[in-house]
Amino acid sequence: MKMQLALLALVASVSSRALVHRHHQHQQEELVKRDNIVYTTITVHAAATANVNVDVSAGAAPTLAPASTFTAQPGTAQPTAACTTCQQGAPAAAAPSGSSGSSGSSGSSGSSANLPSGSGGGFTDGTIPCSQFPSNVNGIVALDWLNLGGWSGIQSGNAAGSSCSQEGDLCSYACAPGMAKTQWPANQPADGQSRGGLICKGGMLYRTRPDVPDLCLMQAQTASIVNNLNQEVAVCQTDYPGSENMVIPTVTSASNTSPLTCINEASYYQWQGKPTSGQFYVQSAGVGASQGCIWGTAGSNIGNFSPLNFGAGQSNGLTYLSLIPNPNGDISQLGYNVKIVADSGSTINGNCGIENGAYTGGANGCTVTVTSGSAHFLLY
């Protein structure tokens, strides 16, 4: 961790903007050492940007301090240090308003007025038992295939829980595509692991950020996925802050379009004072959410071993979209091409794609800056 922080400090010293894509931490020792990539975008002037991808993988990666000796199993949350080791941290640069009835706009945090069709209303502390998943509330989506009662992960002390039931359990949840959860405790473990979700107290569910009423909020509405293939594609977002498993699904059916959650850094979780963005594991065509948005195994080409990663985040009105090599994946197994394309009437700086297994716009991944409007990841 000290090596990682030293690298971040070095990057920050030459850059006007350092953005951390936090990967979940793997149960295998060698993958814990490899699976950490820092991406930095240097703003040159208003009309152009220079994109720098600092790849901290394979032989050059720092060693991340494991939270415990607990071994995670597929479909379970990752271990997190007990709160006796937590330190006070700034959970966000600014809390979103989340007031009922307020409307969001493109490029800013929204509220319950922007919830997808069919989603429910507000959440009231202490009214729902820990054993009951709060379905149909604030855009929450149940992940039934994980066999965790709908939750995306359960952090119980130093270990991963199988049910939201114990006093102090943190029960993390998924939100609909385009949205992100709002709940995480201000006290975060000192070792760099993350904690997130609702907390179980006295057998009932409570928010961990009581000042934010909505459990899911629209993020920057500046990114989407356009699927021109003849099969569906699942893109699996890291549950962060929380279990850090890649289980939160955005599934785009054949010849269709889906919003992609583009994190608004100004109001989202900060890792040790640094802004974070969305991290997505891109599955091969035809691999659905229940098959791909799970804990994978080496050589499976699914889950955390998927062929490719997406990155998406917004800062100061600029959206940064990336194609990121997955150090645990095999890009030759993707089976289709991807490029980032400006939407009609929008403007982007940079060229970023992957065609026949080779990146354009960078030898090892690439980033574009959306300076106005929005852009999409085109799958073809």
KEKE-3310 file (N, C-alpha, C; in steps of 0.2 Angstrom, whole numbers, plus 5000, padded with zeros to 4 digits):
npx = (5004:5010:5019:5009:5003:5014:5016:5004:5006:5016:5011:5001:5008:5012:5001:4985:4974:4970:4964:4956:4954:4947:4950:4942:4949:4958:4956:4967:4984:4994:4986:4981:4992:4993:4981:4978:4976:4981:4974:4977:4972:4978:4974:4977:4973:4959:4954:4960:4966:4978:4981:4985:4989:4993:5000:4999:5003:5006:5023:5026:5018:5012:5011:4996:4989:4981:4965:4962:4964:4954:4946:4938:4923:4915:4903:4902:4904:4919:4932:4933:4942:4939:4929:4936:4948:4946:4947:4943:4936:4934:4919:4914:4916:4905:4889:4875:4860:4848:4834:4817:4808:4816:4825:4836:4850:4858:4874:4875:4872:4857:4840:4827:4817:4822:4821:4821:4808:4795:4802:4803:4798:4804:4815:4814:4822:4824:4812:4812:4815:4831:4832:4824:4825:4826:4817:4811:4813:4819:4826:4833:4840:4838:4850:4848:4854:4866:4863:4862:4851:4847:4856:4871:4882:4888:4895:4902:4909:4925:4924:4915:4898:4884:4870:4860:4859:4866:4870:4877:4880:4885:4876:4876:4871:4864:4861:4850:4855:4864:4862:4869:4873:4871:4875:4887:4898:4906:4917:4930:4940:4957:4966:4964:4954:4936:4920:4902:4885:4869:4866:4864:4854:4848:4840:4834:4835:4846:4851:4868:4873:4864:4861:4858:4844:4839:4842:4848:4855:4854:4868:4881:4874:4880:4885:4884:4879:4880:4874:4877:4878:4872:4869:4866:4875:4884:4889:4898:4898:4910:4906:4907:4909:4911:4908:4917:4916:4913:4899:4887:4875:4874:4865:4865:4854:4853:4856:4852:4851:4859:4859:4875:4882:4890:4901:4899:4911:4911:4901:4903:4909:4925:4941:4953:4953:4954:4946:4935:4930:4919:4920:4921:4918:4919:4910:4910:4901:4884:4886:4877:4870:4869:4878:4890:4892:4899:4909:4924:4934:4952:4955:4942:4937:4927:4917:4929:4939:4936:4938:4940:4940:4929:4930:4922:4919:4915:4921:4922:4913:4918:4918:4926:4930:4935:4944:4950:4964:4961:4971:4970:4963:4960:4961:4959:4949:4937:4929:4922:4922:4926:4922:4923:4912:4906:4890:4876:4878:4887:4904:4920:4937:4950:4954:4948:4948:4945:4950:4949:4957:4967:4972:4966:4972:4980:4993:4991:4977:4966:4959:4945:4940:4925:4919:4908:4891:4887:4893:4895:4899:4902:4897:4902)
npy = (4994:5006:5008:5010:5022:5030:5031:5036:5049:5054:5054:5063:5075:5079:5081:5088:5081:5067:5051:5037:5021:5009:4992:4977:4966:4951:4934:4926:4927:4931:4938:4948:4956:4960:4966:4981:4996:5012:5026:5041:5057:5071:5087:5098:5110:5120:5116:5104:5087:5078:5061:5050:5034:5025:5010:4999:4984:4966:4964:4976:4980:4987:4979:4975:4977:4964:4962:4952:4935:4928:4918:4921:4916:4911:4923:4929:4942:4952:4951:4963:4974:4975:4987:4992:4995:5006:5022:5039:5046:5056:5054:5059:5072:5082:5080:5074:5082:5074:5077:5074:5074:5084:5088:5080:5084:5082:5077:5079:5075:5067:5063:5055:5059:5055:5041:5025:5018:5010:5009:5011:5021:5031:5028:5023:5024:5010:5003:4992:4975:4967:4955:4956:4960:4977:4978:4987:5000:5015:5013:5001:4986:4968:4955:4941:4929:4928:4922:4929:4934:4944:4955:4964:4961:4956:4962:4957:4960:4955:4946:4939:4939:4928:4931:4945:4949:4949:4959:4975:4971:4976:4979:4978:4985:4984:4996:5002:5003:5017:5023:5025:5018:5027:5025:5023:5020:5034:5031:5022:5007:5007:5001:5002:4994:4994:4999:4997:5001:4997:4997:4984:4986:4982:4972:4979:4988:5002:5018:5022:5034:5046:5058:5058:5055:5047:5030:5026:5036:5045:5046:5055:5058:5054:5044:5028:5012:5005:4992:4983:4970:4953:4946:4947:4958:4958:4969:4971:4980:4985:4982:4995:5008:4993:4976:4975:4966:4961:4963:4970:4972:4978:4975:4974:4971:4962:4973:4985:4998:5004:5014:5018:5018:5032:5038:5053:5062:5072:5070:5057:5043:5044:5037:5037:5051:5053:5055:5043:5032:5024:5006:4993:4976:4968:4957:4943:4941:4935:4930:4931:4941:4933:4923:4930:4941:4937:4930:4925:4911:4907:4907:4906:4916:4924:4935:4942:4939:4943:4948:4962:4979:4993:5010:5024:5040:5057:5073:5090:5094:5087:5072:5056:5042:5026:5012:4998:4987:4971:4964:4951:4945:4939:4947:4942:4934:4941:4943:4953:4970:4986:5003:5020:5032:5048:5055:5061:5078:5080:5082:5075:5072:5064:5047:5031:5014:4996:4984:4969:4964:4973:4989:5005:5022:5020:5010:5001:5001:5015:5032:5043:5060:5068:5082:5090:5086:5069:5052:5035:5018:5008:4993:4981)
npz = (5000:5004:4993:4983:4987:4986:4972:4968:4974:4966:4953:4955:4957:4945:4938:4934:4938:4946:4945:4953:4949:4957:4959:4964:4977:4975:4980:4977:4981:4971:4963:4970:4971:4958:4953:4952:4946:4941:4934:4925:4920:4912:4911:4898:4891:4889:4876:4873:4878:4887:4888:4900:4904:4918:4920:4932:4934:4933:4934:4940:4950:4966:4982:4989:5005:5012:5020:5029:5033:5028:5015:5001:4993:4977:4973:4985:4997:4999:5011:5025:5035:5053:5061:5072:5067:5059:5051:5051:5037:5022:5015:5004:4992:4992:4998:4989:4985:4985:4987:4988:4973:4967:4952:4941:4930:4914:4916:4930:4947:4950:4957:4965:4956:4944:4943:4936:4926:4936:4947:4965:4979:4993:5006:5023:5038:5050:5047:5039:5041:5043:5037:5026:5009:5003:4991:4976:4980:4978:4966:4968:4963:4964:4966:4963:4959:4966:4978:4990:4996:4988:4990:4985:4991:5008:5022:5036:5050:5050:5040:5025:5024:5023:5024:5028:5043:5056:5070:5065:5053:5036:5022:5006:4990:4973:4961:4948:4930:4926:4938:4955:4971:4987:5000:5012:5026:5035:5042:5037:5034:5039:5031:5018:5012:5007:5013:5012:5010:5018:5035:5048:5062:5078:5072:5061:5046:5042:5036:5031:5028:5034:5030:5017:5009:4998:4992:4980:4967:4951:4941:4931:4916:4904:4897:4888:4882:4866:4858:4844:4841:4838:4850:4868:4879:4894:4906:4920:4935:4947:4964:4973:4985:4995:4994:4983:4973:4956:4952:4949:4937:4920:4907:4890:4878:4861:4847:4854:4867:4882:4897:4905:4920:4925:4935:4946:4952:4961:4970:4975:4983:4991:4990:5002:5002:4988:4972:4965:4951:4940:4938:4927:4922:4907:4898:4887:4872:4873:4886:4900:4914:4926:4923:4920:4929:4942:4954:4946:4939:4936:4919:4915:4908:4912:4924:4935:4927:4915:4897:4896:4903:4906:4910:4918:4922:4929:4930:4936:4925:4914:4906:4907:4898:4897:4889:4896:4899:4906:4918:4922:4912:4895:4880:4868:4869:4869:4857:4849:4843:4850:4851:4857:4854:4850:4854:4844:4841:4851:4858:4858:4864:4858:4853:4854:4855:4852:4841:4833:4843:4846:4853:4849:4849:4860:4866:4876:4881:4882:4883:4882:4882:4886:4881:4879:4879:4877:4876:4868:4871:4858:4853:4841)
capx = (5000:5014:5021:5004:5002:5019:5015:4999:5008:5021:5006:4997:5013:5013:4995:4980:4969:4972:4958:4958:4950:4949:4948:4941:4955:4956:4958:4973:4989:4997:4981:4980:4998:4993:4975:4977:4978:4979:4973:4977:4971:4981:4971:4982:4970:4951:4952:4963:4968:4983:4979:4991:4987:4999:4998:5002:5001:5011:5029:5027:5012:5013:5007:4990:4988:4975:4961:4962:4966:4948:4946:4931:4920:4911:4896:4902:4908:4926:4933:4935:4944:4934:4929:4941:4954:4944:4949:4938:4938:4929:4916:4912:4917:4899:4884:4870:4854:4843:4828:4812:4805:4821:4826:4843:4851:4864:4881:4875:4868:4850:4837:4821:4813:4825:4821:4818:4801:4794:4806:4799:4799:4809:4817:4814:4826:4821:4806:4812:4819:4837:4831:4820:4828:4821:4815:4806:4814:4824:4830:4837:4840:4840:4854:4846:4859:4872:4861:4863:4845:4846:4861:4877:4888:4887:4902:4901:4915:4931:4922:4909:4892:4879:4864:4860:4856:4870:4871:4882:4882:4884:4872:4877:4865:4865:4856:4848:4860:4864:4862:4874:4871:4873:4876:4893:4900:4911:4923:4933:4946:4963:4971:4962:4948:4930:4914:4897:4878:4864:4868:4859:4855:4842:4836:4831:4840:4847:4856:4875:4873:4858:4859:4856:4838:4838:4847:4851:4854:4856:4874:4881:4870:4884:4888:4879:4882:4876:4875:4876:4879:4866:4868:4867:4882:4883:4895:4898:4901:4912:4902:4912:4912:4907:4912:4922:4915:4911:4892:4882:4875:4871:4864:4862:4852:4855:4853:4849:4855:4858:4864:4880:4883:4896:4901:4900:4916:4910:4897:4903:4914:4932:4946:4958:4954:4955:4940:4935:4926:4916:4925:4916:4921:4915:4909:4910:4894:4880:4886:4872:4872:4870:4884:4896:4893:4900:4917:4926:4940:4957:4954:4935:4935:4921:4918:4935:4943:4933:4943:4941:4937:4927:4930:4918:4918:4914:4924:4921:4909:4921:4917:4931:4928:4941:4945:4956:4966:4961:4977:4968:4959:4963:4957:4958:4942:4932:4925:4919:4926:4923:4925:4920:4909:4902:4883:4875:4879:4892:4911:4925:4944:4954:4952:4949:4944:4949:4948:4953:4961:4972:4969:4968:4972:4985:4996:4989:4971:4965:4954:4943:4937:4919:4919:4901:4886:4888:4896:4893:4903:4899:4900:4901)
capy = (5000:5012:5009:5013:5029:5034:5031:5041:5056:5056:5056:5070:5080:5081:5081:5092:5077:5060:5047:5031:5016:5004:4985:4973:4963:4944:4930:4923:4931:4934:4943:4954:4960:4963:4969:4988:5001:5019:5030:5048:5061:5077:5092:5103:5117:5119:5113:5097:5084:5072:5055:5046:5028:5022:5003:4995:4977:4961:4965:4983:4982:4987:4974:4978:4974:4960:4964:4946:4928:4925:4916:4923:4911:4914:4925:4932:4948:4952:4953:4970:4975:4977:4994:4994:4998:5011:5029:5044:5048:5060:5050:5062:5079:5085:5076:5076:5084:5069:5079:5071:5079:5088:5084:5080:5086:5079:5079:5081:5070:5067:5061:5051:5061:5052:5034:5021:5016:5004:5009:5013:5028:5032:5023:5025:5020:5006:5000:4986:4970:4965:4949:4958:4965:4982:4978:4992:5006:5020:5010:4996:4980:4962:4951:4934:4923:4928:4919:4933:4937:4950:4960:4963:4959:4957:4963:4955:4960:4953:4941:4940:4936:4925:4934:4951:4947:4950:4966:4978:4969:4981:4975:4982:4983:4986:5001:5002:5006:5024:5025:5022:5018:5033:5023:5020:5024:5038:5027:5017:5004:5011:4997:5003:4991:4999:4997:5001:4998:4999:4993:4981:4988:4980:4968:4983:4992:5009:5021:5024:5041:5048:5065:5057:5051:5041:5025:5027:5042:5046:5049:5059:5055:5056:5038:5023:5006:5003:4985:4981:4963:4949:4943:4952:4958:4960:4973:4970:4985:4983:4984:4999:5004:4988:4970:4975:4960:4963:4959:4975:4971:4982:4970:4977:4966:4963:4979:4989:5003:5004:5019:5016:5022:5036:5041:5060:5062:5077:5068:5050:5040:5045:5033:5040:5057:5053:5053:5037:5032:5017:5001:4988:4970:4968:4950:4941:4941:4929:4929:4935:4943:4927:4919:4934:4945:4933:4928:4920:4907:4908:4903:4905:4922:4928:4939:4946:4936:4945:4950:4969:4983:4999:5015:5029:5045:5064:5078:5097:5094:5083:5065:5052:5035:5022:5005:4996:4980:4967:4960:4944:4943:4938:4951:4938:4930:4946:4941:4958:4976:4991:5010:5025:5037:5054:5055:5067:5085:5080:5083:5071:5073:5057:5041:5025:5008:4990:4981:4963:4963:4978:4995:5011:5027:5019:5003:4997:5005:5022:5036:5049:5066:5070:5089:5092:5081:5062:5047:5028:5012:5005:4986:4979)
capz = (5000:5004:4986:4979:4988:4983:4965:4967:4975:4961:4948:4957:4957:4938:4935:4938:4940:4947:4946:4955:4947:4962:4958:4970:4979:4974:4985:4976:4983:4966:4959:4975:4969:4951:4950:4954:4940:4942:4928:4926:4914:4913:4907:4895:4891:4888:4870:4872:4884:4886:4892:4903:4908:4922:4921:4938:4933:4933:4938:4943:4954:4973:4985:4993:5011:5013:5026:5033:5030:5025:5008:4998:4988:4972:4975:4992:4998:5001:5018:5026:5042:5057:5062:5077:5063:5054:5052:5049:5030:5019:5011:4997:4992:4993:4998:4984:4989:4985:4990:4984:4968:4963:4945:4939:4923:4911:4919:4937:4951:4950:4963:4964:4950:4938:4944:4930:4927:4940:4954:4971:4982:4998:5011:5030:5043:5055:5045:5035:5044:5040:5033:5020:5005:5001:4984:4974:4984:4975:4960:4969:4959:4968:4962:4966:4957:4971:4984:4996:4998:4984:4991:4981:4996:5015:5026:5043:5054:5046:5035:5021:5027:5018:5025:5031:5049:5062:5072:5062:5046:5031:5017:5000:4985:4967:4958:4941:4926:4926:4945:4960:4978:4990:5007:5015:5032:5035:5045:5032:5036:5038:5026:5011:5010:5007:5016:5009:5010:5023:5041:5052:5069:5081:5067:5056:5041:5043:5031:5034:5027:5036:5027:5010:5009:4993:4992:4973:4963:4945:4940:4925:4911:4898:4894:4887:4878:4860:4856:4837:4840:4838:4856:4873:4882:4901:4909:4927:4938:4954:4970:4977:4990:4997:4993:4978:4968:4950:4952:4947:4930:4915:4902:4884:4873:4854:4844:4859:4870:4889:4900:4909:4926:4925:4942:4947:4957:4966:4976:4976:4988:4990:4993:5006:5000:4981:4969:4962:4946:4939:4935:4924:4919:4900:4896:4880:4869:4875:4893:4904:4921:4931:4921:4920:4935:4947:4955:4941:4940:4931:4913:4913:4904:4915:4930:4936:4922:4908:4893:4895:4908:4905:4915:4917:4928:4927:4935:4933:4919:4909:4906:4905:4897:4895:4888:4901:4899:4912:4919:4923:4906:4888:4876:4862:4870:4868:4851:4845:4843:4854:4851:4860:4849:4852:4852:4840:4844:4856:4856:4862:4863:4859:4849:4859:4853:4851:4835:4832:4849:4846:4855:4845:4854:4865:4865:4882:4884:4880:4887:4879:4886:4883:4883:4879:4877:4879:4871:4870:4870:4853:4852:4834)
cpx = (5004:5017:5016:5003:5008:5018:5009:5001:5013:5016:5003:5002:5014:5006:4990:4974:4971:4965:4959:4952:4951:4946:4947:4948:4953:4959:4965:4979:4992:4992:4980:4986:4997:4987:4974:4980:4976:4979:4973:4976:4974:4978:4976:4979:4963:4950:4955:4965:4974:4982:4984:4988:4993:4997:5002:5000:5007:5017:5030:5022:5014:5009:5002:4990:4981:4972:4962:4964:4960:4948:4939:4929:4916:4904:4896:4905:4915:4927:4935:4937:4939:4934:4933:4947:4952:4946:4944:4940:4933:4926:4914:4914:4911:4894:4878:4864:4849:4836:4822:4809:4810:4823:4834:4844:4857:4870:4880:4871:4861:4847:4831:4817:4816:4825:4819:4811:4800:4798:4801:4801:4805:4810:4817:4818:4822:4814:4806:4817:4825:4836:4827:4824:4823:4820:4810:4807:4820:4829:4834:4835:4842:4844:4853:4851:4865:4870:4863:4857:4844:4852:4867:4883:4886:4894:4900:4907:4921:4930:4916:4904:4888:4872:4865:4856:4859:4870:4877:4884:4881:4882:4872:4872:4867:4859:4855:4854:4859:4864:4868:4871:4874:4875:4883:4895:4906:4918:4924:4939:4952:4968:4969:4956:4942:4925:4908:4890:4874:4867:4862:4859:4848:4838:4833:4837:4840:4852:4863:4876:4866:4856:4857:4850:4837:4844:4851:4850:4857:4863:4875:4878:4874:4887:4883:4883:4877:4878:4873:4877:4872:4865:4869:4874:4881:4890:4894:4902:4904:4908:4907:4909:4908:4911:4917:4922:4912:4904:4886:4881:4872:4871:4861:4860:4854:4852:4849:4854:4854:4862:4869:4881:4890:4896:4903:4904:4914:4906:4897:4909:4921:4936:4952:4959:4954:4948:4941:4930:4923:4920:4920:4920:4916:4916:4909:4902:4890:4881:4882:4874:4873:4876:4891:4897:4893:4907:4919:4932:4945:4955:4947:4933:4929:4922:4924:4940:4941:4939:4945:4937:4935:4929:4926:4918:4918:4918:4924:4918:4912:4920:4923:4929:4934:4940:4951:4958:4965:4967:4976:4964:4963:4959:4955:4951:4936:4927:4921:4924:4922:4926:4920:4918:4905:4895:4882:4875:4884:4899:4915:4932:4947:4951:4953:4945:4948:4946:4953:4959:4967:4969:4971:4968:4977:4987:4993:4983:4971:4959:4952:4940:4930:4918:4913:4897:4888:4891:4894:4899:4899:4902:4897:4905)
cpy = (5006:5013:5012:5020:5033:5036:5037:5048:5058:5058:5063:5076:5083:5082:5085:5088:5070:5056:5040:5026:5010:4997:4982:4969:4955:4940:4926:4929:4935:4939:4949:4959:4964:4967:4976:4992:5008:5023:5037:5052:5068:5082:5097:5110:5115:5115:5106:5094:5079:5067:5051:5040:5025:5015:5000:4988:4973:4963:4971:4985:4982:4981:4977:4974:4970:4962:4958:4940:4925:4924:4917:4917:4914:4917:4928:4938:4947:4954:4960:4970:4977:4984:4997:4997:5003:5017:5033:5046:5052:5056:5052:5069:5084:5080:5078:5077:5078:5070:5076:5076:5083:5084:5085:5082:5082:5081:5080:5075:5072:5065:5056:5052:5057:5044:5031:5019:5010:5004:5012:5020:5028:5027:5026:5021:5016:5003:4994:4981:4969:4959:4950:4962:4970:4983:4984:4998:5009:5017:5004:4990:4974:4958:4944:4929:4923:4924:4922:4937:4944:4955:4958:4960:4960:4957:4962:4955:4960:4949:4943:4936:4933:4927:4940:4950:4949:4958:4969:4976:4975:4977:4980:4980:4986:4991:5000:5005:5013:5027:5022:5023:5024:5031:5020:5024:5028:5035:5021:5013:5007:5007:4998:4999:4996:4995:5001:4997:5001:4995:4990:4983:4986:4976:4972:4986:4999:5012:5022:5031:5044:5054:5064:5052:5045:5036:5024:5033:5042:5049:5053:5055:5056:5050:5032:5017:5005:4996:4983:4974:4959:4945:4949:4952:4961:4963:4974:4975:4982:4986:4988:5006:4999:4981:4970:4969:4964:4960:4963:4975:4977:4977:4974:4971:4967:4969:4984:4994:5003:5010:5015:5021:5026:5040:5049:5060:5066:5075:5061:5049:5042:5040:5036:5047:5058:5051:5047:5037:5025:5012:4995:4982:4968:4960:4949:4941:4935:4927:4933:4937:4938:4923:4923:4938:4941:4933:4923:4916:4908:4904:4903:4911:4926:4931:4943:4944:4938:4948:4958:4973:4990:5004:5021:5034:5052:5068:5085:5097:5090:5076:5061:5045:5032:5015:5003:4989:4977:4963:4953:4941:4942:4941:4947:4934:4935:4944:4946:4964:4981:4998:5015:5031:5042:5053:5061:5074:5086:5080:5079:5073:5066:5052:5035:5020:5002:4986:4975:4962:4968:4985:5001:5017:5026:5011:4999:5000:5012:5025:5042:5054:5068:5078:5093:5086:5074:5058:5040:5024:5008:4998:4983:4973)
cpz = (5000:4997:4982:4980:4986:4976:4964:4969:4969:4955:4949:4956:4950:4934:4938:4940:4940:4949:4948:4953:4952:4960:4965:4971:4978:4979:4984:4977:4977:4962:4964:4973:4963:4950:4953:4949:4942:4935:4929:4920:4916:4908:4904:4894:4889:4881:4869:4878:4882:4891:4894:4906:4911:4924:4927:4938:4933:4937:4942:4948:4962:4976:4990:4999:5012:5020:5031:5030:5027:5018:5006:4993:4983:4975:4982:4992:5000:5008:5019:5034:5046:5059:5068:5073:5058:5056:5049:5042:5027:5014:5004:4998:4994:4993:4993:4988:4990:4988:4985:4979:4964:4957:4944:4932:4920:4914:4926:4940:4951:4957:4961:4958:4944:4939:4938:4932:4931:4946:4959:4974:4987:5002:5018:5035:5048:5054:5042:5039:5040:5035:5027:5016:5003:4994:4982:4978:4980:4970:4962:4965:4963:4963:4965:4964:4962:4977:4990:4998:4994:4984:4986:4985:5003:5018:5033:5047:5049:5040:5030:5024:5021:5019:5029:5038:5056:5063:5069:5055:5041:5025:5011:4995:4979:4965:4950:4937:4926:4933:4949:4967:4982:4997:5008:5021:5031:5037:5040:5035:5034:5032:5019:5008:5010:5010:5013:5010:5016:5029:5045:5059:5072:5077:5062:5052:5042:5038:5035:5033:5028:5032:5020:5010:5004:4993:4985:4970:4956:4945:4934:4920:4904:4895:4893:4883:4872:4858:4849:4836:4840:4845:4862:4876:4889:4903:4916:4931:4945:4959:4975:4979:4993:4996:4988:4973:4962:4949:4950:4940:4926:4909:4896:4879:4866:4851:4848:4862:4878:4892:4904:4915:4926:4931:4942:4953:4963:4972:4977:4981:4986:4993:4996:5003:4992:4978:4965:4956:4945:4936:4933:4921:4913:4898:4889:4878:4871:4882:4897:4911:4926:4929:4922:4926:4941:4948:4950:4943:4934:4925:4910:4908:4906:4922:4930:4931:4915:4904:4893:4901:4904:4911:4914:4923:4925:4933:4932:4926:4913:4911:4904:4904:4894:4893:4892:4900:4906:4913:4920:4917:4900:4883:4870:4863:4870:4863:4847:4846:4847:4852:4854:4855:4852:4850:4848:4843:4849:4854:4861:4860:4863:4854:4853:4856:4853:4845:4833:4837:4850:4848:4850:4850:4860:4865:4871:4885:4882:4884:4882:4884:4882:4885:4883:4876:4881:4874:4873:4868:4864:4852:4845:4832)
residu = (MET:LYS:MET:GLN:LEU:ALA:LEU:LEU:ALA:LEU:VAL:ALA:SER:VAL:SER:SER:ARG:ALA:LEU:VAL:HIS:ARG:HIS:HIS:GLN:HIS:GLN:GLN:GLU:GLU:LEU:VAL:LYS:ARG:ASP:ASN:ILE:VAL:TYR:THR:THR:ILE:THR:VAL:HIS:ALA:ALA:ALA:THR:ALA:ASN:VAL:ASN:VAL:ASP:VAL:SER:ALA:GLY:ALA:ALA:PRO:THR:LEU:ALA:PRO:ALA:SER:THR:PHE:THR:ALA:GLN:PRO:GLY:THR:ALA:GLN:PRO:THR:ALA:ALA:CYS:THR:THR:CYS:GLN:GLN:GLY:ALA:PRO:ALA:ALA:ALA:ALA:PRO:SER:GLY:SER:SER:GLY:SER:SER:GLY:SER:SER:GLY:SER:SER:GLY:SER:SER:ALA:ASN:LEU:PRO:SER:GLY:SER:GLY:GLY:GLY:PHE:THR:ASP:GLY:THR:ILE:PRO:CYS:SER:GLN:PHE:PRO:SER:ASN:VAL:ASN:GLY:ILE:VAL:ALA:LEU:ASP:TRP:LEU:ASN:LEU:GLY:GLY:TRP:SER:GLY:ILE:GLN:SER:GLY:ASN:ALA:ALA:GLY:SER:SER:CYS:SER:GLN:GLU:GLY:ASP:LEU:CYS:SER:TYR:ALA:CYS:ALA:PRO:GLY:MET:ALA:LYS:THR:GLN:TRP:PRO:ALA:ASN:GLN:PRO:ALA:ASP:GLY:GLN:SER:ARG:GLY:GLY:LEU:ILE:CYS:LYS:GLY:GLY:MET:LEU:TYR:ARG:THR:ARG:PRO:ASP:VAL:PRO:ASP:LEU:CYS:LEU:MET:GLN:ALA:GLN:THR:ALA:SER:ILE:VAL:ASN:ASN:LEU:ASN:GLN:GLU:VAL:ALA:VAL:CYS:GLN:THR:ASP:TYR:PRO:GLY:SER:GLU:ASN:MET:VAL:ILE:PRO:THR:VAL:THR:SER:ALA:SER:ASN:THR:SER:PRO:LEU:THR:CYS:ILE:ASN:GLU:ALA:SER:TYR:TYR:GLN:TRP:GLN:GLY:LYS:PRO:THR:SER:GLY:GLN:PHE:TYR:VAL:GLN:SER:ALA:GLY:VAL:GLY:ALA:SER:GLN:GLY:CYS:ILE:TRP:GLY:THR:ALA:GLY:SER:ASN:ILE:GLY:ASN:PHE:SER:PRO:LEU:ASN:PHE:GLY:ALA:GLY:GLN:SER:ASN:GLY:LEU:THR:TYR:LEU:SER:LEU:ILE:PRO:ASN:PRO:ASN:GLY:ASP:ILE:SER:GLN:LEU:GLY:TYR:ASN:VAL:LYS:ILE:VAL:ALA:ASP:SER:GLY:SER:THR:ILE:ASN:GLY:ASN:CYS:GLY:ILE:GLU:ASN:GLY:ALA:TYR:THR:GLY:GLY:ALA:ASN:GLY:CYS:THR:VAL:THR:VAL:THR:SER:GLY:SER:ALA:HIS:PHE:LEU:LEU:TYR)
# end
